[in-house]
Amino acid sequence: MSRKAVPTDPTRPAVLAAIEQYEREGAFDRHADPVDESIVIPVTSAFPYVPKFLKRVRYFFSRHFIVYPFTKKVNREMLCTKVEGRENLDGIGAAILTCNHVDKFDCLAVQQACRPNRPYVVAAPFNNMRGSFGDHMRAGGMLPLGTDIATIRKFTAAVKHYLSQGKRILIYPEQAMWWHYEKPRPYKDGAFDLAVRNNVPVVPCFITFRRTGLFDDNGIEVKHFTLHIMPPIHPEQGLPFRESVARLREENMRLCREKYREAYGAYPVYTTQGANAPTQQQ
């Protein structure tokens, strides 16, 4: 394969080494990328989950003149995103979307694929950054999680509000971002809990990677995105709440494992030792 100079991130070898270690340990929800806490605004109940009029106006101009053009550029030039299964969104309004979290900008791939009903994006608290970049993330629909009871209640109320308006919410049920990791990881219940509570479908999305033959200065191959949008899964009426949540979670994982097999030719195999190794239900 040919070698060509491409943009290089010096942290990548350390991040990939951390991912390998966490997979062996079964710590699938640990963050592998470094976090700069000095640029983070703490998420409190004062966060504008449902912004007031003047902020909505400012966000409107930010989205249309900065966020949307940036989104198109990232998908065209950086991720080289292809989308399969967009027809599975036909007739789907309010929904919880799930996706494997494999890049800082993978939410832009999902948002671009879902236009014009672009989803709001649930994010870890450390994504609530200071400065213009953080402002544009908030304008683009970021809903950062909080840790105290009051903030969690306000977040949950905002999710209910947006779903009641026919909007979509993107949640990463694996919790942590693992850069360009190909295998599906065990899910947390949060996305499926919210789907059952609000009686909306879950639309599973799964990103696979296309090889390019191009390498950065670390010798790491550049990969391009294929975003697969799969058929919606609806909460089953009459099931007890916890059983309904588990059914959505397990069916979401089954579809993603099948998509992995379809893309790479075999089901995922993990290096995890001991009882933490993922099963098909995880």
Secondary structure, 3 states (H helix, E strand, C coil): CCCCCCCCCCCHHHHHHHHHHHHHHCCCCCCCCCCCHHHECCCCCCCCCCCCHHHHHHHHHHHHHHHHHHHHHHHHHHCCCEEECHHHHCCCCCEEEECCCCCCCHHHHHHHHCCCCCCEEEECHHHCECHHHHHHHHHCCEEECCCCHHHHHHHHHHHHHHHHCCCEEEECCCCCCCCCCCCCCCCCCHHHHHHHHHCCCEEEEEEEEEEEEEECCCCCEEEEEEEEECCCECCCCCCCHHHHHHHHHHHHHHHHHHHHHHHHCCCCCCCCCHHHCCCCCC
